[in-house]
Amino acid sequence: MRRQISERLNRLWAAAPIATVILVLSLIAATVFGARSAVFWINRPPPAERELTIATWMTPRYIARSWGVPPEVILDAIHAPRPPPNGPMSLTQLADYRGVTPQLLIEEAQAAIAAFRDRPRK
């Protein structure tokens, strides 16, 4: 088996040395990145860590990604300006902008998430 592999590599090297080097480097890179992807996939965070408790430092888009809902659901529920006047805004900044308490925005976001998840699927 080893002899056959060695003979094939020698034939490849004799026919096209540069292409052989590129092939070997490509196979090494594919192996390294494939192993790396597998390790990251195995060690991904559990779903409980993805649904983080909504806090005042979070942006509406972060909340949407954490809870797996479309960003429009959260943005509509908390009446966020589109586009935000100074870039992404946290719930604290949005509460100041709207003149309400951050807790009200948290409650609105939680209600929107619950309503989105309770609606019937098509």
C-alpha contacts under 8 A as a table, 3 or more apart, distances in Angstrom:
res1	aa1	res2	aa2	distance
1	M	4	Q	5.22
1	M	5	I	6.42
2	R	5	I	5.15
2	R	6	S	6.02
3	R	6	S	5.02
3	R	7	E	6.07
4	Q	7	E	5.11
4	Q	8	R	6.19
5	I	8	R	5.15
5	I	9	L	6.17
6	S	9	L	5.17
6	S	10	N	6.14
7	E	10	N	5.06
7	E	11	R	6.20
8	R	11	R	5.05
8	R	12	L	6.13
9	L	12	L	4.99
9	L	13	W	5.96
10	N	13	W	5.02
10	N	14	A	6.06
11	R	14	A	5.12
11	R	15	A	6.12
12	L	15	A	5.14
12	L	16	A	5.91
12	L	17	P	6.97
12	L	20	T	6.25
13	W	16	A	5.37
13	W	17	P	4.45
13	W	18	I	7.97
13	W	20	T	5.90
14	A	17	P	6.31
16	A	19	A	5.40
16	A	20	T	6.13
17	P	20	T	5.04
17	P	21	V	6.32
18	I	21	V	5.20
18	I	22	I	6.28
19	A	22	I	5.03
19	A	23	L	6.04
20	T	23	L	5.01
20	T	24	V	6.18
21	V	24	V	5.20
21	V	25	L	6.12
22	I	25	L	5.18
22	I	26	S	6.02
23	L	26	S	5.10
23	L	27	L	6.20
24	V	27	L	5.15
24	V	28	I	6.23
25	L	28	I	5.08
25	L	29	A	6.11
26	S	29	A	5.08
26	S	30	A	6.06
27	L	30	A	5.10
27	L	31	T	6.16
28	I	31	T	5.15
28	I	32	V	6.20
29	A	32	V	5.13
29	A	33	F	6.07
30	A	33	F	5.33
30	A	34	G	5.80
31	T	34	G	5.09
31	T	35	A	6.07
32	V	35	A	5.28
32	V	36	R	6.14
33	F	36	R	4.92
33	F	37	S	6.07
34	G	37	S	5.15
34	G	38	A	6.24
35	A	38	A	5.09
35	A	39	V	6.25
36	R	39	V	5.18
36	R	40	F	6.27
37	S	40	F	5.16
37	S	41	W	6.05
38	A	41	W	5.06
38	A	42	I	6.14
39	V	42	I	5.17
39	V	43	N	6.14
40	F	43	N	5.13
40	F	44	R	5.90
41	W	44	R	5.31
45	P	49	E	6.27
45	P	50	R	7.22
46	P	49	E	5.70
46	P	50	R	6.94
47	P	50	R	5.03
47	P	51	E	6.71
48	A	51	E	5.60
48	A	52	L	7.45
49	E	52	L	5.93
50	R	66	S	5.20
50	R	67	W	6.81
51	E	66	S	5.19
51	E	67	W	5.03
52	L	66	S	6.45
52	L	67	W	7.54
54	I	58	M	7.05
54	I	63	I	6.84
54	I	106	I	6.46
54	I	110	Q	7.95
55	A	58	M	5.77
55	A	91	L	7.75
55	A	106	I	7.29
56	T	90	S	6.56
56	T	91	L	4.90
56	T	92	T	5.36
56	T	102	P	6.31
56	T	103	Q	7.91
56	T	106	I	7.55
57	W	90	S	5.27
57	W	91	L	6.12
57	W	92	T	6.58
58	M	62	Y	6.12
58	M	63	I	6.50
58	M	90	S	5.18
58	M	91	L	6.07
59	T	62	Y	5.17
59	T	63	I	6.34
59	T	88	P	6.75
59	T	89	M	5.77
59	T	90	S	4.33
59	T	91	L	5.97
60	P	63	I	5.12
60	P	64	A	6.23
60	P	71	P	6.95
60	P	74	I	5.98
60	P	75	L	6.24
60	P	89	M	7.86
60	P	90	S	7.21
60	P	91	L	7.25
61	R	64	A	5.00
61	R	65	R	6.25
61	R	71	P	5.43
61	R	74	I	7.61
61	R	75	L	7.92
62	Y	65	R	5.19
62	Y	66	S	6.05
63	I	66	S	5.10
63	I	67	W	6.11
63	I	74	I	7.62
64	A	67	W	5.33
64	A	68	G	5.76
64	A	69	V	5.01
64	A	70	P	5.97
64	A	71	P	5.10
64	A	73	V	7.77
64	A	74	I	6.43
65	R	68	G	5.06
65	R	69	V	6.51
65	R	70	P	7.62
65	R	71	P	7.48
67	W	113	I	7.57
69	V	73	V	6.86
69	V	74	I	7.97
69	V	113	I	7.05
69	V	116	F	7.47
70	P	73	V	5.65
70	P	74	I	7.48
71	P	74	I	5.52
71	P	75	L	6.16
72	E	75	L	4.92
72	E	76	D	5.76
73	V	76	D	5.46
73	V	77	A	6.17
73	V	112	A	6.49
73	V	113	I	7.50
73	V	116	F	7.60
74	I	77	A	5.06
74	I	78	I	6.24
74	I	109	A	5.69
74	I	112	A	6.49
74	I	113	I	7.50
75	L	78	I	5.57
75	L	79	H	5.87
75	L	80	A	5.20
75	L	81	P	7.98
76	D	79	H	5.03
76	D	80	A	6.67
77	A	80	A	7.95
77	A	108	E	5.89
77	A	109	A	6.09
77	A	112	A	6.00
78	I	105	L	5.72
78	I	108	E	5.95
78	I	109	A	6.43
80	A	84	P	7.44
80	A	94	L	6.96
81	P	84	P	5.19
81	P	85	P	7.47
82	R	85	P	7.91
83	P	87	G	7.58
84	P	87	G	5.32
84	P	88	P	6.23
84	P	89	M	6.94
86	N	89	M	7.46
89	M	92	T	7.87
89	M	93	Q	5.67
89	M	94	L	6.14
90	S	93	Q	5.19
90	S	94	L	6.18
91	L	94	L	4.94
91	L	95	A	5.94
91	L	102	P	6.02
91	L	105	L	6.83
91	L	106	I	7.74
92	T	95	A	5.10
92	T	96	D	6.32
92	T	101	T	7.95
92	T	102	P	5.48
93	Q	96	D	5.13
93	Q	97	Y	6.09
94	L	97	Y	4.85
94	L	98	R	6.06
94	L	102	P	7.84
95	A	98	R	5.15
95	A	99	G	5.70
95	A	100	V	5.00
95	A	101	T	5.53
95	A	102	P	5.20
95	A	105	L	6.96
96	D	99	G	4.98
96	D	100	V	6.47
96	D	101	T	7.53
100	V	104	L	6.90
100	V	105	L	7.90
101	T	104	L	5.43
101	T	105	L	7.00
102	P	105	L	5.17
102	P	106	I	6.34
103	Q	106	I	4.99
103	Q	107	E	6.21
104	L	107	E	5.12
104	L	108	E	6.17
105	L	108	E	5.00
105	L	109	A	6.10
106	I	109	A	5.13
106	I	110	Q	6.15
107	E	110	Q	5.09
107	E	111	A	6.11
108	E	111	A	5.15
108	E	112	A	6.18
109	A	112	A	5.07
109	A	113	I	6.22
110	Q	113	I	5.16
110	Q	114	A	6.20
111	A	114	A	5.12
111	A	115	A	6.07
112	A	115	A	5.06
112	A	116	F	6.04
113	I	116	F	5.11
113	I	117	R	6.20
114	A	117	R	5.22
114	A	118	D	6.06
115	A	118	D	5.10
115	A	119	R	6.17
116	F	119	R	5.52
